[in-house]
Amino acid sequence: MTDKRFDLIVVGSGIAGLAHAWMGLRRGLRVALIERDHRCVGASIRNFGFVTVTGQRAGDTWRRARRSRDLWAELAPQAGIPVVHQGLWVVAQRARALDVLAEFAGTEMGEACELHRGEAWGGRMPSLKSRGAAGALYSPHELRVESREAIPALARWLQGQGVCFFWGQEVLGIEGSTVHGAQGQWTAERIVVCPGTELNGVARRLLPDHALGLTRLQMLRVRPPAGWRLGAAVMSDLSLVRYHGYADLASSAPLREQLRAECSQSLDDGIHLIAVQSADGTLVVGDSHHPHATPEPFASEAVDDRILGHLHEVVGLGRCEVVERWTGVYPTGHGADALIHAPADHLRLVLVTSGTGASTSFGIAEDVFAGW
């Protein structure tokens, strides 16, 4: 048995937990992080590593994404995390999609973005299919890290900065300022629980009145021809009816109607295209969204085929090889993109309930400490 005392204990080693550990460290606190697994294996390493600002829901989510992007840019060189590429191109395949992008460009959230009509923008992104496109929007705000490498690198860096990690330690309960584990206990003046997809156990006891669920997604890694470069992240029309920064605009309704008529199965599968490139040249491509109380463990080949079909509609890849397939799961519900719950003065439970953890967690953690 161990008995350890800290200023701050964080439960959970996903990006939300790591963000709170970093914010505690920045405030001069003695920090411990407790994780039931021996490394992070959840949603935080299964996503795009795409820190997305443009298209996030107006208000707190967009504000937090902007702040998180700046914090990623500050942290990455310190922690030895490469930024693989920057920027985002949203290709408008349809005239109604361009209407959405034009309306978005006129909002506060469209600041510094470039709206392009027609096909001339294709000279800047020869990897994309500009011929026949209605236009495109370029955002300079986004950056991309390799999630499966960035998350463990961040944990190692935090450990080197003095955060105490307790891996393979399941938290059984929290009583006052004491965290009880299967192999020990820890005490702290402040405790943050970031349970991710583990909505039972401690999280359930802290959140008895919140209706939360899970969403499962499918993603792929594909290998393009040798030497082929993408240059920036890519989205397309389906993203404009899924990302709230676009979907909440008045012009999105006609686009949704057209997409329902032309690709209803993709809408039913919650598919929208994101494509990003890794340092080795492969592309991470996705994704679909299926809500479940308990997600199915089986992936659908038909869903993967639809995702790849949308990729080839806008990206001039030619032939490519699928080298990896996987599923991810993230918590949803609560009617907002994040849940910050204070069951006691010294205790916070924090959940990203929108699949935007990489994009918003640093901003969320900063908000938590600002109000605590």
ChimeraX attribute file (.defattr): number of C-alpha atoms within 10 A of each C-alpha:
attribute: neighborCount
match mode: 1-to-1
recipient: residues
	/A:1	8
	/A:2	8
	/A:3	12
	/A:4	13
	/A:5	16
	/A:6	16
	/A:7	16
	/A:8	25
	/A:9	32
	/A:10	27
	/A:11	28
	/A:12	26
	/A:13	31
	/A:14	25
	/A:15	29
	/A:16	29
	/A:17	27
	/A:18	25
	/A:19	26
	/A:20	31
	/A:21	28
	/A:22	24
	/A:23	20
	/A:24	23
	/A:25	19
	/A:26	9
	/A:27	9
	/A:28	10
	/A:29	18
	/A:30	17
	/A:31	26
	/A:32	26
	/A:33	26
	/A:34	23
	/A:35	22
	/A:36	17
	/A:37	15
	/A:38	11
	/A:39	14
	/A:40	19
	/A:41	14
	/A:42	18
	/A:43	22
	/A:44	25
	/A:45	20
	/A:46	18
	/A:47	26
	/A:48	26
	/A:49	25
	/A:50	26
	/A:51	24
	/A:52	25
	/A:53	28
	/A:54	26
	/A:55	22
	/A:56	25
	/A:57	20
	/A:58	16
	/A:59	10
	/A:60	17
	/A:61	25
	/A:62	22
	/A:63	17
	/A:64	22
	/A:65	28
	/A:66	23
	/A:67	20
	/A:68	26
	/A:69	25
	/A:70	17
	/A:71	14
	/A:72	21
	/A:73	15
	/A:74	11
	/A:75	15
	/A:76	16
	/A:77	11
	/A:78	11
	/A:79	17
	/A:80	12
	/A:81	21
	/A:82	15
	/A:83	18
	/A:84	17
	/A:85	19
	/A:86	18
	/A:87	21
	/A:88	27
	/A:89	21
	/A:90	25
	/A:91	26
	/A:92	28
	/A:93	21
	/A:94	17
	/A:95	16
	/A:96	21
	/A:97	31
	/A:98	28
	/A:99	19
	/A:100	24
	/A:101	29
	/A:102	20
	/A:103	16
	/A:104	24
	/A:105	20
	/A:106	12
	/A:107	12
	/A:108	9
	/A:109	21
	/A:110	20
	/A:111	14
	/A:112	12
	/A:113	19
	/A:114	16
	/A:115	19
	/A:116	19
	/A:117	16
	/A:118	16
	/A:119	15
	/A:120	14
	/A:121	18
	/A:122	17
	/A:123	10
	/A:124	9
	/A:125	16
	/A:126	14
	/A:127	17
	/A:128	22
	/A:129	18
	/A:130	23
	/A:131	14
	/A:132	11
	/A:133	20
	/A:134	19
	/A:135	26
	/A:136	27
	/A:137	23
	/A:138	23
	/A:139	24
	/A:140	16
	/A:141	19
	/A:142	22
	/A:143	23
	/A:144	26
	/A:145	25
	/A:146	22
	/A:147	20
	/A:148	16
	/A:149	13
	/A:150	21
	/A:151	24
	/A:152	20
	/A:153	16
	/A:154	21
	/A:155	24
	/A:156	14
	/A:157	18
	/A:158	20
	/A:159	15
	/A:160	11
	/A:161	11
	/A:162	13
	/A:163	23
	/A:164	17
	/A:165	19
	/A:166	16
	/A:167	16
	/A:168	14
	/A:169	20
	/A:170	18
	/A:171	21
	/A:172	13
	/A:173	17
	/A:174	19
	/A:175	8
	/A:176	14
	/A:177	17
	/A:178	19
	/A:179	21
	/A:180	18
	/A:181	18
	/A:182	13
	/A:183	13
	/A:184	14
	/A:185	19
	/A:186	18
	/A:187	21
	/A:188	21
	/A:189	15
	/A:190	22
	/A:191	27
	/A:192	25
	/A:193	25
	/A:194	25
	/A:195	25
	/A:196	26
	/A:197	20
	/A:198	15
	/A:199	17
	/A:200	12
	/A:201	12
	/A:202	16
	/A:203	19
	/A:204	14
	/A:205	12
	/A:206	21
	/A:207	16
	/A:208	9
	/A:209	8
	/A:210	11
	/A:211	10
	/A:212	16
	/A:213	18
	/A:214	23
	/A:215	22
	/A:216	22
	/A:217	26
	/A:218	25
	/A:219	23
	/A:220	19
	/A:221	21
	/A:222	19
	/A:223	20
	/A:224	19
	/A:225	14
	/A:226	9
	/A:227	8
	/A:228	13
	/A:229	18
	/A:230	23
	/A:231	19
	/A:232	22
	/A:233	25
	/A:234	22
	/A:235	23
	/A:236	23
	/A:237	25
	/A:238	24
	/A:239	20
	/A:240	26
	/A:241	23
	/A:242	19
	/A:243	15
	/A:244	17
	/A:245	22
	/A:246	25
	/A:247	22
	/A:248	18
	/A:249	16
	/A:250	12
	/A:251	21
	/A:252	23
	/A:253	15
	/A:254	14
	/A:255	23
	/A:256	21
	/A:257	12
	/A:258	15
	/A:259	20
	/A:260	14
	/A:261	10
	/A:262	11
	/A:263	12
	/A:264	14
	/A:265	14
	/A:266	19
	/A:267	18
	/A:268	12
	/A:269	17
	/A:270	19
	/A:271	24
	/A:272	25
	/A:273	22
	/A:274	24
	/A:275	22
	/A:276	27
	/A:277	25
	/A:278	20
	/A:279	13
	/A:280	9
	/A:281	17
	/A:282	22
	/A:283	24
	/A:284	24
	/A:285	25
	/A:286	26
	/A:287	26
	/A:288	23
	/A:289	21
	/A:290	16
	/A:291	19
	/A:292	14
	/A:293	12
	/A:294	11
	/A:295	16
	/A:296	11
	/A:297	9
	/A:298	9
	/A:299	15
	/A:300	9
	/A:301	11
	/A:302	9
	/A:303	21
	/A:304	19
	/A:305	11
	/A:306	21
	/A:307	24
	/A:308	20
	/A:309	12
	/A:310	21
	/A:311	22
	/A:312	16
	/A:313	13
	/A:314	23
	/A:315	19
	/A:316	16
	/A:317	18
	/A:318	8
	/A:319	10
	/A:320	15
	/A:321	11
	/A:322	14
	/A:323	11
	/A:324	11
	/A:325	15
	/A:326	13
	/A:327	19
	/A:328	20
	/A:329	24
	/A:330	24
	/A:331	26
	/A:332	24
	/A:333	18
	/A:334	15
	/A:335	11
	/A:336	13
	/A:337	20
	/A:338	23
	/A:339	19
	/A:340	16
	/A:341	16
	/A:342	16
	/A:343	11
	/A:344	12
	/A:345	10
	/A:346	15
	/A:347	22
	/A:348	21
	/A:349	22
	/A:350	24
	/A:351	27
	/A:352	26
	/A:353	23
	/A:354	20
	/A:355	19
	/A:356	21
	/A:357	29
	/A:358	29
	/A:359	28
	/A:360	31
	/A:361	28
	/A:362	28
	/A:363	26
	/A:364	28
	/A:365	24
	/A:366	18
	/A:367	15
	/A:368	19
	/A:369	12
	/A:370	8
	/A:371	6
	/A:372	11
